[in-house]
């Protein structure tokens, strides 16, 4: 089955999804958490946009990071001192 489905896999999309999922895990995302992330490929790099809000939606924090598609999970890890 995996061999039959392999042609449907898009490496860039898979890398973006891995970055989005890593961001969600890092923020302990779930069905009740007001967080979101969206990754896209631009110029051979992953660009991950993310936000987190308080439960009332009053305070919203946004960030955009860039990462290497060879290690998409690293894009979700904030630099030290951030």
C-alpha positions as CSV (number, residue, x, y, z in Angstrom):
1,X,0.0,0.0,0.0
2,X,2.8,2.4,0.9
3,X,4.4,1.9,-2.6
4,X,1.1,2.6,-4.3
5,X,0.6,5.8,-2.3
6,X,4.2,7.1,-2.6
7,X,3.7,9.0,-5.9
8,X,1.0,11.1,-4.1
9,X,3.5,12.3,-1.5
10,X,4.8,15.9,-2.0
11,X,8.1,16.4,-0.2
12,X,7.6,20.2,0.3
13,X,4.0,19.7,1.7
14,X,5.3,17.0,4.0
15,X,8.0,19.2,5.3
16,X,5.6,22.1,5.9
17,X,3.2,19.8,7.8
18,X,6.0,18.5,10.0
19,X,6.9,22.1,10.9
20,X,3.3,22.9,11.7
21,X,2.9,19.8,13.9
22,X,6.1,20.5,15.7
23,X,4.9,24.0,16.5
24,X,1.6,22.6,17.8
25,X,3.5,20.1,20.0
26,X,5.8,22.8,21.3
27,X,2.9,25.0,22.3
28,X,1.0,22.0,23.8
29,X,-1.8,22.6,21.2
30,X,-5.0,20.8,21.4
31,X,-8.7,21.3,20.6
32,X,-9.1,23.9,23.3
33,X,-6.0,25.9,22.7
34,X,-6.3,29.1,20.6
35,X,-3.1,28.5,18.5
36,X,-2.5,28.2,14.9
37,X,0.3,27.8,12.4
38,X,0.8,27.8,8.7
39,X,4.0,26.8,6.9
40,X,4.8,27.5,3.2
41,X,7.9,27.0,1.1
42,X,9.5,30.1,-0.4
43,X,12.9,30.1,-2.0
44,X,13.8,26.6,-0.8
45,X,13.1,27.6,2.9
46,X,10.2,26.8,5.2
47,X,8.3,29.9,6.4
48,X,6.2,29.2,9.4
49,X,3.7,31.7,10.7
50,X,2.2,31.1,14.1
51,X,-0.1,32.7,16.6
52,X,-1.2,32.0,20.1
53,X,-4.0,33.9,21.9
54,X,-5.5,34.0,25.4
55,X,-8.8,32.2,25.8
56,X,-10.8,35.4,25.4
57,X,-8.9,36.3,22.2
58,X,-7.9,39.7,23.6
59,X,-4.1,39.1,23.6
60,X,-2.8,37.6,20.4
61,X,0.9,36.9,19.8
62,X,2.2,36.3,16.3
63,X,5.6,35.2,15.0
64,X,7.1,34.2,11.7
65,X,10.2,32.0,11.5
66,X,12.2,30.4,8.7
67,X,13.8,27.0,8.6
68,X,15.6,24.4,6.6
69,X,13.3,21.9,4.9
70,X,15.8,19.1,5.7
71,X,14.9,19.7,9.4
72,X,11.4,21.2,9.4
73,X,10.8,20.5,13.1
74,X,13.7,22.9,14.0
75,X,11.7,25.8,12.5
76,X,9.3,25.5,15.4
77,X,12.0,25.8,18.0
78,X,12.5,29.4,19.0
79,X,16.1,30.7,19.2
80,X,17.7,30.9,22.6
81,X,16.9,34.1,24.4
82,X,13.6,34.6,22.6
